[in-house]
Amino acid sequence: MPPDLYFALTLIVKMAITAAFVLAATITAERAGPLVGGLVATLPISAGPVYVFLALDHDAQFISQSAVASLAVNAANVIFAVVYCVLAQRQSLAISLGGTYVVWTVLTAIITASHWSLGPAILINAAVIAVGIWVVRPFRHTRMPRQQPRWYDYALRAVMVAVLVGIVVTFSFRIGSYGSGLLAVFPVVLTSIILIFHRRTGGKPTAAVLANTPLGLLGFGIACMVLHLTAEPLGVVAGLSLALATSIGWNLAVLVAQRRGVAV
């Protein structure tokens, strides 16, 4: 089979697999309420498959370095959720999402101006997440009205995630490990949730979902750290497996704590 055709076919398969993961996760989220929705949205349902596909094409050092970049941008994603929650209380979808992306783009540009190491990336995440959890706490408990999903809602989610995977996998050799790590955590799942829920249920219920994401993004940040530290000494498969287990385990612990009435 010609190399170009092989690449095209494998890329289509990768895009389809990732889109299927995201669809399954977001359908679960919209039926289970803001807390579960926010935690599910922060699982590596888009970044995880992207990293798996990157691992098929690159070595452990590449994956390890990409994880640090993802950790740095994770802080910007926390601010993404916080800014949207604040704006969505009174503003339209266009203003809320547009303003959120302006802030996120500026922060990401600042982050990409420097080459981050693990220590500073951990510190910025710790500070941003602590403040973010405090800011969004009042918005976390608005009820999400039950809605009947439409077929084009699913199509929108699938297309957005598939395009992201296609961009990252196609250009990973050109943009390197750092650029790949940045693109892998682009807030595509958070964006799809906003686009779908805001116009159907309103800003406040949608903000309730986003308000529960800083807790989940804390677990995702820890997972990025685990991947960075284990990919080279233990191998990519073990590193990715441990990172996934960390993210899932953290979110389950948060869910159990919340259900038992523990303030988090």
N, C-alpha and C positions, 0 to 999 in steps of 0.2 A: 504494500500500500504506500502511495506517495507520502512523504513526511508531512506536507501541508494538509493533505486530507486527513491523515491520522490525527494531527493536532486539532483540526476543526471538529472532528467527531468526538474526541476525548473532551474538548472544551465544552461542547454541547451537553455531554453526559454530566460533567462536573456542575454546570450551571443548573441543570434540571434536578440533580440530587439535592443541591443546597436549597433551591427554591422549595422543594418538597418538605425539607426539614423546617423551614421557616413557616410555611403554611400550617403544618401540623401544630407547631408551637403557638402561633398566634390565634388559631381557632380555639385551642385550649384556654388561652389567656382571656379571650373575650367572653367565655362562658363561666369563668371561675371568679370574677371580681377583681378589683384594683390591686389587692395585695398579691394574689397569685399571678395576675397579669403582669405586674411590674417585675416580679421575680423571674417569670418565664422569659420576659423580654430581654433580661440581662444574661441569660444563659448563652454560651457561645454557639448559638444556632446558625449564625452567619459567619462569624469569625472562625469557629471550629472547623467547618468544612474547608474554608479558604486555607487554613493552616495545613490541613491534611493534604490538600492538593499542592500547596507550596512544598511540602516535605517530599512529595514525589519527584520534584524537579530540582531540589536544592539540598545541601548538606546540613548537618546539625548546627554548625556555627551560624549559618544563615538564619535558621529558625530561632536560635537563641538571641541573636541580635534583633530580629524582627519583634520578638516578644517585649523587649525593652521599649521600642518605639510604640508598640500597642499600649503598654502600661502608661507611657507619658500622655498619649492621646486619650486614655481612659479618663483622665482628670477633666479634659475638655468636654467629654461626653456627659460627665456628671453636671457640669455647668450648663450644658445643653438642656438637660432635663429640668434643672432649677429655673432657668430663664423662661422656658416654656410654661412651667407651672405658674409663675408669677404673672406673665402676660395673659395667659388663657383665662384668668379669673374675670377679665373685663373685655378683652380684645377679640377680634374676629380671627378666623383661621389664618388668613393671609398675613395679618399683622403679627400674630403670635408666632407662627412658624417662620415668617420672614425675619422678624427681629431675632429669633433664636439662632437662625443660621448666620446672621451678621455677626453676632457675638462669637459663635462657634468658629466661624471662618477666621476671625481675627486671632482668636486664641490658638487655633491650630497653626496659623502662619507664624505666630511667635514661637510655638513649640518646635516647629520644623526648622526654625532659624538656628537651633542649637542641636548638637548631637548628644543625646541624653545617655547617662550611665544609670545603673540600677539605683544607687543611693538617692540622688536627686529626684528620680521618678517616683520612688516610694514616698519621699517627703511631700512632694506636691500633691500626690493622691491623698495622703493622710489629711493634709490641711483642707483641701477642697471638699473631700467627702464629709469631714466633720462639720464644716460650715453648711454644706448642702443639706445634710440630714436635718439640721436645725431649722433651716429656712423653709423646707417643704413639709415639715411635720403637720402644720395646720391643714394642708390640702389632701392628706392621705386617705380620708375616710368618707369622701363623697361616694354615694352609691352609683353604680354603673347601670343605667336602664338596659333591659334586655332588648336586643335588636335582632331582626332576621337578616343574616348576611346575604349580600347579593353576589352573583358570580363574578362581577367585575372587581369587587373588593379583593377576592382571591387572586384574580389575574394581576391586579396592581402590585400586590405583595410579591408574587412570583417573579414578575418582570423586574422590579427594583432589585431584588436580591440576585437574580440571575445576571443582570448587567454588572453589578458590583463584582461578582465572582469572575466574570469574563474579563473585566478590566484588570483586576489584580493578577490573575493567572497569566494573562497575555503580556502584561508589561513588567512582570516581576524581574525579568532578566535585565531590563533597562533601568528600572528605578531602584534596584538593589534591595537589601534586607530592610533598611530603615524605611524606605518608601512603601514597601510591601506591608510592613507592620502598621504603618499609618492607615493605609487604605483598608486593611483587614478589619479595622474597628470603626470604619465609617458608620455613623448612627442610622443605618438603613432600616433596622427593625423599629427603632423609636420613631423614625420619620413615617414609616408606613402606619404605625399605630395612630399617630397624630392625624395623618391625612384621612384615615378611614373613620376614626371615632369622633373627631371634633365636629365634622359636619353632620354626623348622625345623632350624637348624644349631647353635644355642647362642649364648651371649654372646660368647665369645672369637673365633670366626670372623667374626661380625658386626662386632665391634670392629675386626678387621683391615681391613675395608672402610672404616669410618669413620676409622681411623687414617691412611689415605692421603689423606683429604680436605683437611687443612690445606694441603698443597702445591698442590692444585688450587684451593683457595679464595684462595690468594695470586694465582694467575692471574686468577681471577674479580674480585678486588679491583682489579687493574691494569686489567681490562677496564672496570670501572665508572669508573675515573679517566679512561680514554680516552674513554668516552662523554660524560662531563661536559665534557671539554675540547674535543671536536670537534662536538658536536651543533649548537651555535649557529653557529660559523664555517663549518663544512663542510656543514651540513644533517643532518637526522635520519637519512636513509638511509645516508649516508656514515658518520655516527657509529656507528650500530648495526652496520654492516658491519665497521668497524674494531674495535669492541669484541668482536664474535663471533670475528673472526680472531685477536685477541689472546688470548682465552681458549683457543681450539683450539690455537693455536701454542704457548702456554705448556705446556699439558698434553702435547702431543706431544714437546716438548723434555724434559720431566720423564721421560716414558716411555722415550725414547731413552737418556737419561742413566742411568736405572736399569738398562736392559737391557745397557748397556756397563760396568756395575759402578761408575759414578760415585756417590759417596755424596751424597745430597741429603736 
